[in-house]
C-alpha cells in the first residue's frame, strides 16, 4: 500500500513541474501580443537597448532566433526525461511485484500455507510454514544430546549458530555425529518462512550420495533447527590446504592426494550436478568451498542456495554473491544460465584440486576478469597437471555455452581418466596458504573461507 501512495504523490508533483516548464517556454515564444511584448522587453534588457534603436531591434530578432530553439530543445529534453523516469519507476515496481508474487513457490497452493508477513507473528509463521513433507524429517528433540553452552560450536551460519552434537538412532542402540543448524532468536519473519521452506526443498530433492543430506529437523517449537549429516573432513578447499606439504615433512600431513583421487572426487561432483539437472536445477556456485569430503573420500555438494531459489521462487536471487573468478561469462553479463554455466565453474574446481587449493587467475584482479576472458585468455596448465586433465579444463572454459562439454560428456571423460590415472604420485605444493592474501587474490570475503556448514 505504501508504494501505491508514493506513486500517487509523485504523479501530481511531476505534473506541476511539467506545467511550469511549458508555461516558462510559452513566455518566450511568439504567437500572441502579450508574449511578443514580454519577449521583446526581455531581449532588449539583455541587449541594453532603447525602444527606438533599429540596430538593436535587428540584434533582438537575431537573439530570439537563437534562444527560442534552445529553450524548446531544453524543454523537450526535460519532458522526455521525466517520462522515462516515470516509466523506469513503473517497471521497477512491476518487477518487484512479480518477485513478491513468486514468494509462495510452486507448491504452496493451500490458503493456510501463506500468511502476509506484516500481519504474522513468529508462532503463526511456524504453524503456517509447516508442510506434510516435514513429517518425514521431524525428529524428537530427546534423541539429540544437545545442551546449550556445552555443544561444540562450529561457527556462525547465515541463519544462526551451527553446532556439532550426537543423535541417537530410533532404537537408541547407535549414536551418530550430526550437525545442528539453529535459527537465531532474532530471525525475521521472512527468515523463519525461508528456513521452513528449505525443509520442503529437501523433500523435493530427495537423497543422493553426492549431495549433503538433511537428516531431519525440529520444528515443533522454538528454537527450530535443521539436523544435517556430519561430513568428517569438512569442505574440500580447507582439506586441500591441509594436504599441501614439504617433501621433507611428508609424515606431518594426514592425507595424500594423487591424480586418481582428483579424478574420483571430480567424478562424484559431476554425478551430483547431473542429479540436480534431472530435477531441472543448477547449482550456480560450483567451487571447492562448496564440496564436502567424508573420511572415505566421498564428495558431497553443498551450498545449494541458488538451487533453492530456482525451485522455490523460479528466479535467481541477485543478492547471492558468487565470486567473479568462478562465474561463467554469461553470469557476469547477466545473461541466462544453464547447466553449461556449472560446467564452466567445474573447470575452475578441477584447477583448484590439481593445485591443492590455489586461487584461480592469480595474476588478474577480480574486477578485470571478464575483459581478460573476452580476449580469449585462459589459465595455463598447472605444473602437476597432465594434458588429459588440462584438456578437460579447457573444454569447460569455452566462451560459447554450446561449445562446452555436457555433464554427460564430463562424466564419461572423468570415468575414463580415473581408470588410467596414476595413484602413486602424490601432488605436492610446499607453500602453505594464508587465508587473508588468498581471499584478496580470489576476490572473496575472508569470512567465506569458513563457509557456512550447511545443507543448502
N, C-alpha and C positions, 0 to 999 in steps of 0.2 A: 504493500500500500504506500509506503514512504517513497518508493521510486516513482510511483504514479503521480503523487502530489508534486514531487520535484519537477516532473516533466510539465505538469500544468502550470507551475510557477514560471518555468523557463520560457514557455511559448509567448506569453504576453510581453515579457521583457524584451525578447528578440524582436517581437512585432513593433514595439515602441521605438526600438533602436532603428529599425529599418525605416519607419515613418519619418524619423528625424533626419536620416540620411537623404531621403527623397525630397524632403522639404528644403534642406540646405542646397541640394542640387538645383531645384527649381528656382532658387533665389538668384542664380547666375545664368539662367537660360533665357534667351529671348523668346517672345511669344505673347507677351501682354504688356500693357502700358506700365503697370507697376513694376514688373520685373525689369523692363528696359530702363526705367528710371533708377532703380536700385543698383542694377549692374553698371549703369553709366557712372553714377556717383562713386561706386566702389572702385571702378577703373581709374577715374580722374584723381581720386585721392591717392592711389598708388603712383600715378604718373606725376603728381604735383602740378596739375594744370588748372587753368581758369576755364570758364564755360565758353569763352569766345576764341580760344586758341585753336586754329584749324589744324596745325601740325599735331597738336596733342590729340585732337579728335581722330586723326588718322592712326596715330600710335595706339589710341584707345581701342580702335577696332582690331588692329593687329593683335593687341593684348588679349581681346576677347576670343579671337580665332584660336589662340594658344590655350587659354585657360579652360574654355568650355569643354573641349575634348578630354583634357586631362581630368577634370572633375567627373565627367561622365564615365571614363575608364575606371577611375578610383572608386566611384560609387558602385559600378558593376562588380568590381572585384570584391568589395565588401559584402554585397548581397550574395554573390556566389559562394564566398567563404562561409557565410552564416548558414546557407542551405546545406553545404557539405558537412559542416559541423553538426547540424541537427540530424542529418542522415546517418552520420557515424554514431551519434548517441543512440538513435533508434536501433541501429544494427547491433551495437554492443549489448543493449538491454535485451534484444531479442535472443542473442546467443546465450546470455545469462539465464533467461527464462527456459531456454531449451535444455541447458545443463541441469537446471533445477528440476525440470520435469523428468529427467532421466534418473534422478536420485532414488527412485523407487526400485530400480533394477527390473530385469525382465521377469522375475519370478514372484515379485511382490504384488500379487493380484488381489489379495484379500483386503477388505476395507480396514480390518483391525491390525494389519501388518504395517501401517504407516501412520505416524502422528505428526502433525505440524509442529516443528521443533520449538517454535517460540511459545507454544501453548503446553508443552510437555514438561514433565518432571523426570528426574533420573529413574524413579521407580516405574513410571509409565513407559518410558523408553525400554526399560529392561523387560517389561511384560510384553509390550507390543513387538519388540525385536525378536522375541523367541519364535522359533520355527520348528515344525515337526522334524526337520533334519537334525536338530540339536540333540534329539533323544539318543541317537547312536553314539554321540560324543560325550554326553553328560556323565561325569564321574562323581561318586560320593566323596565329599571332602575328607572323610575319615580314612580314605585309602592313601592319602598323601601325608607323609611325615614332614609337614611344612610348619615351621614355627617362626613367627616374626621375630627378628633380631638374632636368630640362630642359623637360619638358612644361608647357604653360600651365595652371595650376590655376585653375579657375573658382570653386569653393567646396567646402565640405564638405557632403555629402548625408546622407540618412538611414542609408545603409549604408556610407559611406566617402567618400573624396575623389573629386572629379569634375574631369576634365581635358579640354582641347581638344587634338586632335592631328590627324595626317593618316593616311589609309588609301589604299593603292594598290588599283587595280582588279584583277580577276583576271588580266588580260593585262599588268598593270603599265604601261599606256600613260597612265592618268589617275590623278590623286591628288585625293581629296576630303577636305574637312574633316569630322571626326566628333567626337563627344563620348564619352569613356570614363568609365563609372561603375564604380569599383573597389570590391570588397568588402573592408572593412578587415581587417587581420590578426587583430584581437581579436574578430572576429564570433562570436557564439554559434552553437551547432548549429542552433537554430531559425531564426536569420537566414540561415544557409547554405542550409537547405532552402527557405526562402521566396524567397531570391534566385534559386534554380534554378527554383522553381515559376513565377516570373514570366516566364521564357522560354516555358514551356508556355502560359501565359496569352496571350502574344503570338502564339503559333502558332494558338491558337483564335481570337483576334481577327482575324487577317489584316491586310491592308493597306487603308487608306482615306486619301485625300488630305487629310482634315481631322482625322486623328489622328496624333500624332507617332510616327515609325516606329522600331522596334528593328531596326537594320541587321544586327546579329549578336552573337555572344558568344564568349568564350574560356573554356572550362570544362575543358580537358584537364588542367590542374594549377593549383595556387595560385600567385599571386593570380588569382582569376577576376573577370571583368568583363563588363558589357554594353557593346555598341558601338551608339551611337544617332546618328541624323541630327543634324547641327548646323543649327539654325534660327537664321538670322543675326541677326535683330533682337531676339531674346530674348522675354521674357514681355510680354504686352500691357500690363500695368499700368505697368511701367517705361517702355515705349515711349510710352504716353500722357503720362506725366510729361515726357518729353523734348520732346513736341510742344507743351507749354504755352509761350506766347510773349507778349512785349510787342509791340504793334503798331509800336513804334519800332525794334525789333530783329528784324524778321521774317527777315532774312537769316541769323540765327545758328542757326536751327532747321532741321535737315536734311529734315524731312518735314512736309507739310501734311495735316491730317485734315479732310475735308469730310463733309457729311451723306451723300453717296453712298457714301463709303468705310466709314462706320459701318454702313450697310445691308449692304454687301458682306461685311464681317467677320462681322456678326451672322448673315447667311445661311449662311456656311460653318460657323459654330459649331453652328447647328441641324442642318446636314447631318451633322456628326459625332455629335450627340446621337441623331439618328434611326438612325444606323448601330448605335450601342450598344443602342438599344431593339430593333432587329431581332435582336440577339444576346441578348435577354432581360436586359439590363443597364441600370443607371442610372449616371450619372456621380457624383452625390452632392455635388459641390463646384464647381459652375459659377461661375466668377469670372474677372476679368481676369488675375489672377495665375496662373491655370491654363490660359491660352491663349498659344501661342507664335506669333510673327509672322515669316514669311520675308520676304526682300527684295522679292519680287514681291507682297507683301501677302496671301499665302496664310495662313489661320488654321488652327492645329492644336491640338486639345485635348490637354492633358497632365494630370498629377495624377490618374491612374486607379486610385489605391489602393483606393477604395471599390468600384469595378467589379471589381477583382481579388478582394477579399474575398467579394463576392457569387458570383463564378464559382467560386472555389476552396473556400470554406467554407459557402456558402449562408446566411451571416449577415452582418449589419453589425457591424463592429468598433467598439464604443463608444469605444475609445481613440483613434480617429482624430478629430482636432479639426477641426471646421468652424466658422468664426466665426459667431456668432449672427445678425448682421445680413444674412447671405447665406442663412440657413436658412429653409425653408418652415415655417409654423406647425406642421404635423404632425410635423416632425422635432424641433422644440423640445419638443413634448409627447410625444415618444417613441411616436408612432403610426406605422403602416405608411407607407412611402414608395413613390412610383411615379414614372413619367416626368413627371407633373404637378408633382412636387417640384422637378425640374430646370427646369421651365418657370418656376416662381416665381423661382428663382435667376437664370435667364436674364434676367428683367426687371431685376434688380439690375445685371447685366452691361451691359445697354443703358444704364442710368443712368451707370455708370462710363465708358462710351465717350463719351456725349454731353457729359459734364462733364470729359473728359480726365483721368480718374482720381481724381475726388473721392470721399471716403468716403460711404457711404450713411447716411441718417438722422443727420446730424452733430449735431443738437440732442438726440438721445436716447441716454442711457447704454446700453451693450450689455445690461446686466442688466435693463433696463426695456423692451426692445424687444417682448417678447411681449405685455405688457399694452398697450403702445402700439398694436399691431396689432389686438388684441382689441377695442379701442374704435373700430375702423374707420379709424384714421389711416393715411395713406399719404404718400409723398413728393410734394411739389408738382412741377410741370413745371419743369425747368431752363430757364435763360434762352435757351440756344441750341436748344432742342428744339421742333420743330413739333408740332402737335396730332396728326398721324397717328402719329408715333413715340410720343408720350406715351400715346395710347390703347392702343397695343400693350402698353406697360409696365403700365398699369392693369389690363388684362385678364390679364396674367400674375400680378397680385397679388390675385386674388380669393381670399377666405378658403376657400371650398369648392373642393376639387380639381376637381369636376365642372364648375364654372363657369369654370375657366381654359381658355385656348386649348390645343389639342393641338399636338404638334410639327408635324404636317402643316399645321394652320391657320397656325402661325407661319411656316413655310416659304413658304406662299402669300402671306401678308401682307408679308413681307420682300421677296419677289421683286417684288411689285407696287410696293413702296416704293422699291426701288433703281432701278427703271426711271424713276420720276418724280422722284427726288431731285436736289437741287442739287449739282453737282460743282464749283462755282466759289467759293462762300463758304467760307472756312476757319474752322474752330472756333477760338476764341481765349479763353484764360484766362491772364491775365498772372501770376497768383500761382504761384510755384514751390512744390512740395510738399516738406516736410521729413519724412523717414520716421518720426522719433520721435513728433511730435504726431499724424501720420496714424494710426499704429498705435494710439495711445490712443483716438482717436475711433472708429476702425473696430472696435476690440475684438479686435485680433490681436497676436501677438507680433512685435516689430520684426524678429526674425531671419527670419520667414517672408517678409519683403519681398525677401529674397534667397533665394527658394524654391528647393528642390532642382530642378536642371535634370534632369528625369527623364522617362523614357518612361512612368512609372507614377505 
